């Protein structure tokens, strides 16, 4: 390109352009708080910065999942603690029903109390958190069991419930420290385990009370105790889940702080330093304009008569 500027003026303009660009960049850093706003600000660090942001997003999602797992485990613990108390009540009722001083009418009355316990137990198997049935495994949009005390045939005649779903609980919670862990059990595992079914033990007690069968009532007590032990085992499982989630949350929080620190070291502006550079840049620009204005202006006409 052909220019009418003399070399001195061209150098002046180039230098002032550079100073003005530096001032603009520094001003942007101060206003945004970031040293790296676009890839061209620091190409060598962009790949690292993008990876750190990806890691932060993943860690945030893990924290969200852990929060959900915490809610589920807390609700499960509350329901199972109440269910264990119900089983203690059922054992007391069974002992009362087996007592020789209790007559048939008394056993009929106790049977009604056991029926109420059965209904409440089923409601615990239907525990919900934010609309999800937390004991329904991978099909948590609906309950796994419903009460059915009138059945005379099929499994419900023995257990007093209809099984609506047998979905397994295959979901795993990711631990930010590495690996995954199971955070839930199904209603079948908790309330209807083979050899320790809460539903079957309660229904057997109720039916024997209605039949005024003292031997059957006595025999139901060990089944109730085995079912209660199963509930305690499941409650302990959720207690362990709560501990794992708490540890994972602590790690995730610390990791998030580390990621933010690393990103800050790369992208955050040094406001104090930028303020100094801005002052220096403006001072240098003003000095340059002042010096340029004081330079003598001569041309060929100055030397012609």
C-alpha positions as CSV (number, residue, x, y, z in Angstrom):
1,X,0.0,0.0,0.0
2,X,1.3,3.5,-0.9
3,X,0.9,6.0,2.0
4,X,1.4,9.8,2.1
5,X,2.6,9.5,5.7
6,X,6.3,10.1,6.4
7,X,8.1,7.3,8.2
8,X,8.0,9.2,11.5
9,X,4.2,9.7,11.4
10,X,3.7,6.0,10.4
11,X,5.7,4.8,13.4
12,X,3.8,7.1,15.7
13,X,0.4,5.8,14.5
14,X,1.6,2.2,14.8
15,X,2.7,2.8,18.3
16,X,-0.4,4.6,19.4
17,X,-2.6,1.8,17.8
18,X,-0.7,-0.7,19.9
19,X,-1.1,1.3,23.0
20,X,-4.8,1.8,22.4
21,X,-5.3,-1.9,21.8
22,X,-3.4,-2.7,25.0
23,X,-5.6,-0.2,26.9
24,X,-8.8,-1.7,25.4
25,X,-7.7,-5.3,26.3
26,X,-6.8,-4.3,29.8
27,X,-10.1,-2.4,30.2
28,X,-12.0,-5.5,29.0
29,X,-10.2,-7.7,31.5
30,X,-11.1,-5.4,34.4
31,X,-14.7,-5.1,33.4
32,X,-15.2,-8.9,32.7
33,X,-12.9,-10.1,35.5
34,X,-11.4,-12.5,33.1
35,X,-8.0,-12.6,31.5
36,X,-9.1,-15.2,28.9
37,X,-12.4,-14.3,27.3
38,X,-11.8,-15.8,23.8
39,X,-9.4,-18.5,22.5
40,X,-7.1,-15.9,21.0
41,X,-6.4,-14.4,24.5
42,X,-4.3,-17.4,25.4
43,X,-4.3,-20.2,22.8
44,X,-1.9,-22.4,24.7
45,X,-4.3,-22.6,27.7
46,X,-7.6,-23.1,25.9
47,X,-7.5,-26.9,25.8
48,X,-6.7,-27.1,29.5
49,X,-9.4,-24.6,30.4
50,X,-12.0,-26.4,28.3
51,X,-11.1,-29.7,30.0
52,X,-11.4,-28.1,33.4
53,X,-14.8,-26.7,32.6
54,X,-16.0,-30.2,31.4
55,X,-14.7,-31.7,34.6
56,X,-16.6,-29.0,36.6
57,X,-19.9,-29.7,34.7
58,X,-19.5,-33.4,35.3
59,X,-18.8,-32.9,39.0
60,X,-21.8,-30.6,39.3
61,X,-24.0,-33.4,37.8
62,X,-22.5,-35.9,40.3
63,X,-23.3,-33.5,43.2
64,X,-26.9,-33.3,41.9
65,X,-27.2,-37.1,41.8
66,X,-25.7,-37.3,45.3
67,X,-28.3,-34.9,46.5
68,X,-31.1,-37.0,45.1
69,X,-29.5,-40.2,46.6
70,X,-29.4,-38.4,50.0
71,X,-33.1,-37.6,49.8
72,X,-33.9,-41.2,48.9
73,X,-31.7,-42.7,51.6
74,X,-33.1,-40.4,54.3
75,X,-36.7,-41.2,53.3
76,X,-35.9,-44.9,53.2
77,X,-34.3,-44.8,56.6
78,X,-37.4,-43.0,58.0
79,X,-39.8,-45.5,56.5
80,X,-37.8,-48.6,57.5
81,X,-37.4,-47.4,61.1
82,X,-41.1,-47.0,61.3
83,X,-41.6,-50.4,59.7
84,X,-39.3,-52.0,62.2
85,X,-41.4,-50.5,65.0
86,X,-44.5,-51.9,63.4
87,X,-42.9,-55.4,63.4
88,X,-42.2,-55.0,67.1
89,X,-45.8,-54.2,67.6
90,X,-46.8,-57.2,65.5
91,X,-44.6,-59.5,67.7
92,X,-46.3,-58.1,70.8
93,X,-49.8,-58.7,69.3
94,X,-48.7,-62.3,68.3
95,X,-47.6,-62.9,71.9
96,X,-50.9,-61.6,73.2
97,X,-52.9,-63.7,70.7
98,X,-51.0,-66.8,71.7
99,X,-51.8,-66.3,75.3
100,X,-54.3,-68.8,76.6
101,X,-56.3,-66.1,78.4
102,X,-57.2,-64.4,75.1
103,X,-60.4,-65.8,73.7
104,X,-61.6,-66.1,70.1
105,X,-63.2,-62.7,70.2
106,X,-60.0,-61.1,71.5
107,X,-58.1,-62.7,68.7
108,X,-60.6,-61.3,66.1
109,X,-59.9,-57.9,67.5
110,X,-56.1,-58.4,67.4
111,X,-56.5,-59.6,63.8
112,X,-58.0,-56.3,62.9
113,X,-55.0,-54.5,64.4
114,X,-52.6,-56.7,62.4
115,X,-54.6,-55.9,59.2
116,X,-54.0,-52.2,60.0
117,X,-50.3,-53.0,60.3
118,X,-50.3,-54.8,57.0
119,X,-51.9,-51.7,55.3
120,X,-49.4,-49.4,56.9
121,X,-46.5,-51.7,55.9
122,X,-47.6,-51.7,52.3
123,X,-47.7,-47.9,52.4
124,X,-44.1,-47.9,53.5
125,X,-43.2,-50.1,50.6
126,X,-44.8,-47.4,48.4
127,X,-42.6,-44.6,49.9
128,X,-42.2,-41.7,47.4
129,X,-39.7,-39.0,46.9
130,X,-40.5,-36.3,44.4
131,X,-43.1,-38.6,42.8
132,X,-40.7,-41.5,42.5
133,X,-41.4,-44.8,44.3
134,X,-38.0,-45.3,45.8
135,X,-38.4,-49.1,46.5
136,X,-39.7,-49.8,42.9
137,X,-36.2,-50.3,41.4
138,X,-35.8,-49.2,37.8
139,X,-39.6,-48.8,37.4
140,X,-40.1,-46.1,40.0
141,X,-43.1,-44.6,38.3
142,X,-45.5,-47.0,40.1
143,X,-45.5,-49.0,43.3
144,X,-44.3,-52.6,43.5
145,X,-47.0,-53.9,45.8
146,X,-50.6,-53.2,46.7
147,X,-52.7,-54.5,49.6
148,X,-55.0,-57.5,48.9
149,X,-56.4,-59.1,52.1
150,X,-59.3,-60.8,50.3
151,X,-57.4,-63.1,48.0
152,X,-58.1,-66.8,48.5
153,X,-55.8,-68.1,45.7
154,X,-52.4,-67.3,44.3
155,X,-49.5,-65.6,46.1
156,X,-51.7,-62.9,47.6
157,X,-53.5,-65.6,49.6
158,X,-50.2,-66.2,51.4
159,X,-48.8,-62.7,51.5
160,X,-51.8,-60.5,51.6
161,X,-50.5,-58.3,48.8
162,X,-50.4,-58.2,45.0
163,X,-47.0,-57.8,43.4
164,X,-47.3,-55.3,40.6
165,X,-43.7,-55.2,39.5
166,X,-40.5,-57.1,40.0
167,X,-38.1,-54.6,38.5
168,X,-34.5,-54.8,39.8
169,X,-32.6,-51.8,41.2
170,X,-29.6,-51.6,38.8
171,X,-28.9,-47.9,39.1
172,X,-25.5,-46.9,40.4
173,X,-24.3,-43.6,42.0
174,X,-21.0,-42.3,40.7
175,X,-18.5,-41.5,43.3
176,X,-16.4,-38.4,42.3
177,X,-13.4,-40.1,44.0
178,X,-13.8,-43.0,41.6
179,X,-16.1,-46.0,41.1
180,X,-19.8,-46.4,41.7
181,X,-22.0,-47.8,44.5
182,X,-25.6,-49.1,44.7
183,X,-27.9,-46.7,46.6
184,X,-31.2,-48.5,46.7
185,X,-33.0,-51.8,47.3
186,X,-36.3,-53.0,46.0
187,X,-39.5,-53.6,47.9
188,X,-39.2,-57.3,47.1
189,X,-35.7,-57.4,48.8
190,X,-36.9,-55.4,51.8
191,X,-40.5,-56.5,52.4
192,X,-40.9,-59.8,50.6
193,X,-37.5,-61.5,50.8
194,X,-37.7,-65.4,50.5
195,X,-37.7,-66.9,54.0
196,X,-38.1,-63.5,55.7
197,X,-41.1,-61.9,54.0
198,X,-42.7,-59.2,56.1
199,X,-45.9,-59.4,54.1
200,X,-46.1,-63.2,54.5
201,X,-45.3,-63.2,58.2
202,X,-48.0,-60.6,59.0
203,X,-50.6,-62.2,56.8
204,X,-49.9,-65.6,58.5
205,X,-50.4,-64.0,61.9
206,X,-53.6,-62.4,60.8
207,X,-55.1,-65.5,59.3
208,X,-54.2,-67.6,62.4
209,X,-55.8,-65.0,64.6
210,X,-59.0,-65.1,62.6
211,X,-58.9,-68.9,62.7
212,X,-58.4,-68.8,66.5
213,X,-55.4,-71.1,65.9
214,X,-53.1,-70.7,68.9
215,X,-50.4,-73.1,67.5
216,X,-50.3,-71.2,64.2
217,X,-50.1,-67.9,66.1
218,X,-47.1,-69.2,68.1
219,X,-45.4,-70.4,65.0
220,X,-45.8,-67.0,63.3
221,X,-43.6,-65.3,65.9
222,X,-40.3,-66.7,64.6
223,X,-41.3,-65.6,61.1
224,X,-42.1,-62.1,62.3
225,X,-38.7,-61.9,64.0
226,X,-36.9,-63.1,60.9
227,X,-38.8,-60.5,58.8
228,X,-37.9,-57.8,61.4
229,X,-34.3,-58.8,61.1
230,X,-34.5,-58.4,57.3
231,X,-35.9,-54.9,57.8
232,X,-33.0,-54.1,60.1
233,X,-30.6,-55.4,57.5
234,X,-32.1,-53.1,54.8
235,X,-32.1,-50.2,57.2
236,X,-28.4,-50.8,57.8
237,X,-27.9,-50.8,54.1
238,X,-29.4,-47.4,53.8
239,X,-27.3,-46.2,56.7
240,X,-24.3,-47.2,54.8
241,X,-25.5,-45.5,51.7
242,X,-25.9,-42.3,53.7
243,X,-22.3,-42.6,54.9
244,X,-21.0,-43.2,51.3
245,X,-23.0,-40.2,50.0
246,X,-21.7,-37.9,52.7
247,X,-18.1,-38.9,52.0
248,X,-18.7,-38.5,48.2
249,X,-20.3,-35.1,48.8
250,X,-17.3,-34.0,50.8
251,X,-14.9,-35.1,48.1
252,X,-17.0,-33.5,45.4
253,X,-17.1,-30.2,47.2
254,X,-13.4,-30.2,47.7
255,X,-12.8,-31.2,44.1
256,X,-15.1,-28.4,42.9
257,X,-13.0,-25.9,44.8
258,X,-9.8,-27.3,43.3
259,X,-11.3,-27.0,39.8
260,X,-12.4,-23.4,40.3
261,X,-9.0,-22.5,41.6
262,X,-7.3,-24.0,38.6
263,X,-9.6,-22.3,36.2
264,X,-9.2,-19.0,38.1
265,X,-5.4,-19.3,37.8
266,X,-5.8,-19.5,34.0
267,X,-8.7,-17.2,33.2
268,X,-9.1,-14.7,36.0
269,X,-7.8,-11.2,35.6
270,X,-5.3,-9.7,38.1
271,X,-7.3,-6.6,38.7
272,X,-4.7,-4.8,40.7
273,X,-2.0,-5.4,38.1
274,X,-4.4,-4.5,35.3
275,X,-5.3,-1.2,37.0
276,X,-1.6,-0.4,37.1
277,X,-1.1,-1.3,33.4
278,X,-4.2,0.8,32.5
279,X,-2.8,3.8,34.2
280,X,0.6,3.3,32.6
281,X,-1.0,2.8,29.2
282,X,-3.1,6.0,29.4
283,X,-0.1,7.9,30.7
284,X,2.1,6.7,27.8
285,X,-0.6,7.4,25.3
286,X,-1.1,11.0,26.5
287,X,2.7,11.5,26.5
288,X,2.9,10.2,23.0
289,X,0.3,12.6,21.8
290,X,1.9,15.5,23.6
291,X,5.3,14.7,22.2
292,X,3.9,14.4,18.7
293,X,2.1,17.7,19.1
294,X,5.3,19.5,20.1
295,X,7.4,18.2,17.1
296,X,8.2,20.9,14.5
297,X,6.1,20.7,11.4
298,X,8.2,21.6,8.2
299,X,7.6,21.0,4.5
300,X,9.2,21.9,1.2
301,X,7.3,25.2,1.3
302,X,9.3,26.3,4.3
303,X,12.5,26.3,2.1
304,X,11.1,28.1,-0.9
305,X,11.3,31.8,-1.2
